[in-house]
């Protein structure tokens, strides 16, 4: 494959040659697409959980699965335009949220506190753990799981944060997964993010910034009229500055938002009529094209076509990044900062803590059969805790609530 040699296409555990009509990256894509971990994303929170948006029938809010599919479509087209292998980029996009636990980032924070004694919890590191250990497809010679046994280039493309927790709160690998991480990163300078991973990361930003705003408009949490008020815009910009654009200044964000909502693509109203629905779809399509084409043009101007792996960096112009950050800031301000949303999150964190405690008290019997051997064979309490964390992280929002109820009833 152009731009990718045998080293890039190698697998951690050598396998017999497959169908010669399918590339190594096509096989990777199929393995992630058919994984149970991807299917579970259908019942995992994107921005809000089940029941936080009313069921209007016509429009259903995004889940982690629908977000991942939309991210994959964006990433595939952008990667292809830049000269990356489209199946490789699509696979990285499909895999990027596999490690997210129930209740979204709220669940991630709760598990990170619980996992302090075994190295913490991070959704990106959990994604690598799923791909290389927990989502079983291939076994090593000594009977251990090699996960989906994806190619070196695909694993590298899935690493948004290619370092351990020693380098900060965001990280991509736990210490006990370092052997496969180091294999995937062989020959790569420390901390260097692959070109395909950068494309995946921007596709993720584009997808959720645009589509989360679309969901918020559909359910009335945001209306076009809100942002016509200067004071409202300032509050949105202040939140954006705090959460997403720390290198900007408030005046720069205010000017960017004012220009953005003044453009013809910005909806003037949304009341759910057919005309409004068409206008909103045109709006989201235009924004996605605007963000992707801006990055593509800047990157091609800087590096030219056909760069892969570590031969280029994705260039996203500052103005484009700020526009994307502001869209995220709008949703954060009007959806994620609501008082009732905070109350829901508090209940979710409490449930996660209680559930982990009940599973640990009853383990290994309270664990899935596939995890019981790892719990029995663990060397110490920290290793046993990691297995319990793996169990909780694998649950969906609905199954976490159901298991909490079931284990609570059995203790009563």
Secondary structure, DSSP 8 states (H G I E B T S, - for coil): -TT--HHHH-BSS------TTS-HHHHHHHHHHT-HHHHHGGGSBSSS-TTSS---SS----BHHHHHHHHHHHHHHHHHHHTS-HHHHHHHHHHTTTT--TTHHHHHHHHHHHTGGGT---HHHHHHHIIIIIS-S-B-TTS-B-TT--BHHHHHHT-SS-S-GGG-SS-S--GGGHHHHHHHTTTS-TT---HHHHHHHHHHHHHHHHHHHHHHHHTTSS-GGGGGSHHHHHHHHHHHHHHT-TTS-HHHHHHHHHHHHHSTTS-S---S-HHHHHHHHHHHHHHHHHHHHHHHHHHHHHH-S---TTS------HHHHHHHHHHHHHHIIIIIT-HHHHHHHHHHHHHHHHHHHHHHHHTTTTS-HHHHHHHHT-SSHHHHHHHHHHHHHH--HHHHHHHHHHHHHHH-
